[in-house]
Amino acid sequence: MKPFHLRSKRKGIRFSQLSLQSKLINPQFVTFLETTKFRRLSLDKHERRMRRKTVWGRMSLLLATLVFGWIIIESAQAISLF
């Protein structure tokens, strides 16, 4: 099993990641998305939200790790006094 920090998270499919064959399946739909600027407006908001969620998740994991370490250190000091 991979370590936690090396695991890849599932990411949504972006239009730029699709193969050429899948882009040509329905060219009218792709043209519609380009003319309505769907990609630029909606996906940017979604990607920003996903980035914020990732940053908050990593910050909370870091904070939890620091708190856990502090508890371990304080416990070790308390045990050494007795």
N, C-alpha and C positions, 0 to 999 in steps of 0.2 A: 504494500500500500504506500502511496506517495505521502510525503510529509504535508501538513496542512497548508503551508505557504506555497507549495508547488502544485497544488490541485487547481485545475482550471475550472472556472465557473461557467455555467451555461450562458451563452450570450445569444441574443436575438439575431436573426438573419438580417443583414444589411443588404441594400440593393447592390452595393459595390462588390459584395462577396459572392453574388450569384454567378453561376457559370453562364457562358454565352448562349448555350442551348436554352436554359430556362428564361433568359431575357427575351429570346425570340419566340417563345410560346405564345405570348399575348402582347404584341407590340402596342396595341391600342391602349392597354392598361398602363404600360410604361410611359407612353406619350401623355396620357391623362395626368399621371403623377408628376411628370416634369413640367407640364403647363400650369398645374395648380400649385407648384412649388411645395408639394407635400413633404418631400424629403428634407428640404432645408428647414422648414418651419417645425414640423411635428417631431421628426426624429431628433433634432437638436435639443428640444425640450426634454424628450424622453432620455436621451443620452446624458444630459446634465443631471437629471433626477437620479439616474442609475449611478453616476459618478459620486454624487453626494451620498447616496445610500452606501456605496462601497467605502467611502472615506469615513462615514459615521461608524460603520461596522468595524473597520480596522482600528479606529480610535477607541471604540468601546472595548475591543479585544486587548489593546495595549493597556488601557486603564485597568481592566480586570486582572491582567498579568501583573501590573505594578502593585495593585492592592493585595493580590495573593502573595507576592514576594515579600511585601512589607509585613503581612501577617506571619509568614514563616520566620522571618528574621526576628520579629518581636517575640514570637513563641520560643525560639531558640535562646534568646537572651533571658527570658523569664525562667526557662528550665535551667539554664546555667546558674542562676541566682540561688536556686534551691538545691 
